[in-house]
Amino acid sequence: MGYTLTMLGCGVMGQAILSAIYNAPKSENASLYPSKIIACNGDAPAANQVTDLIKGYGESPNGIVVESTFGDNIAAVKQSDVIILGTKPYLVELVMNELTHVVKGKLIISIAAGWTISQLQGYSNVVSRVMTNTPAKYGYGCAVIAHSSEVNTEQKQLVSELISNVGVCVELPEKNMDAATSLVGSGPAYVLLMIESMMESGIKMGIPLAESLKCTLQVLEGTVKMVEKSGTHPSVLKHQVCTPGGTTIAGLCKMEEYGVKNGIIKGVEEGAIVAAKLGKK
Ligand SMILES: NC(=O)c1ccc[n+]([C@@H]2O[C@H](COP(=O)([O-])OP(=O)(O)OC[C@H]3O[C@@H](n4cnc5c(N)ncnc54)[C@H](OP(=O)(O)O)[C@@H]3O)[C@@H](O)[C@H]2O)c1
């Protein structure tokens, strides 16, 4: 008989993580998986959405049963050993203040942007802070994890096993979390801007929308695979494509004239600055 896990807040991100854990292939580390997940939301429509989501899947390969509720966080947390905190950051205080007497000593895995480990330790000392992103819904997410010193080796293993199902999992010190919030959490929006821009450049020059999008996606995916498989630094690969006096270097120089690289770096930094302010009262 495994443990019970409560998800406090199971919206966009919570459902992505729930789906990834529920549908995880049968694991050799079955004991690291919960036998039951209680998904808690604020109202009936959100709870029904989770029920419908799970109905759309087959049985969980690791035998996980999901119960979807609303308005009864205390009862759910009382039954649970592990909590995933997935409400919007501004609701964390409200939601957690009501749970102080039942949550102490339990492992809190928080995905709330801006909430630091030390702030969350006001509720329980055992905290893992995770920043992930929406591609998690399709198994292509990225998650950055930082643990409080009270999280033991077995609990770290549990967090990695569960969260790695979103895609790729990286452990970093907490000081990197604001940067990760922007780079990883907001990252898909930045890449979507790139996709949109490339797609529209094709349309502007006469390539129909569908074909322009198809080509853009393949260029992005192909380039990612090339970087991964070659193990070569991106700058080296970039210069390999630049024929002297050719089209690529001309395009790159024009982009630099418009400050594309600096704009991206400054934009990601700005996201991190806002992330750092989120948890502060
Ligand atoms: N979305 C992203 O791309 C992304 C990326 C990285 C990190 N995050 C982090 O993920 C967290 C959740 O974001 P989200 O986009 O998933 O938000 P969301 O879709 O609004 O989900 C939050 C959920 O919390 C529920 N909730 C509200 N009040 C509650 C209460 N008192 N008790 C229990 N549940 C309650 C809401 O249910 P009701 O609708 O019933 O109120 C909702 O389903 C945030 O802290 C955010 O920083 C999000």
The ligand as an ORCA input file, in Angstrom:
! r2SCAN-3c Opt
* xyz 0 1
  N       1.044     28.098    -16.132
  C       2.364     28.098    -16.280
  O       2.933     28.186    -17.386
  C       3.259     27.943    -15.078
  C       4.625     27.743    -15.304
  C       5.435     27.572    -14.207
  C       4.917     27.624    -12.925
  N       3.610     27.852    -12.726
  C       3.120     27.917    -11.345
  O       2.108     26.983    -11.180
  C       1.183     27.459    -10.221
  C      -0.215     27.273    -10.751
  O      -0.363     28.021    -11.942
  P      -1.490     27.627    -12.987
  O      -1.194     28.367    -14.219
  O      -1.624     26.144    -13.020
  O      -2.762     28.261    -12.250
  P      -4.305     27.822    -12.378
  O      -4.565     27.204    -13.698
  O      -5.120     29.002    -11.967
  O      -4.445     26.683    -11.283
  C      -4.537     26.943     -9.931
  C      -5.592     26.070     -9.339
  O      -5.685     26.367     -7.942
  C      -7.012     26.161     -7.563
  N      -7.379     26.814     -6.315
  C      -7.765     28.102     -6.115
  N      -8.072     28.296     -4.822
  C      -7.863     27.123     -4.186
  C      -8.004     26.698     -2.852
  N      -8.400     27.518     -1.888
  N      -7.714     25.416     -2.552
  C      -7.305     24.558     -3.514
  N      -7.157     24.909     -4.799
  C      -7.431     26.170     -5.144
  C      -7.811     26.721     -8.722
  O      -9.089     26.149     -8.679
  P     -10.383     27.042     -9.019
  O     -10.297     27.319    -10.470
  O     -11.494     26.143     -8.635
  O     -10.296     28.273     -8.172
  C      -6.989     26.297     -9.924
  O      -7.466     25.096    -10.488
  C       1.501     28.928     -9.966
  O       1.980     29.087     -8.653
  C       2.507     29.269    -10.997
  O       3.495     30.124    -10.454
  C       2.757     27.990    -13.777
*
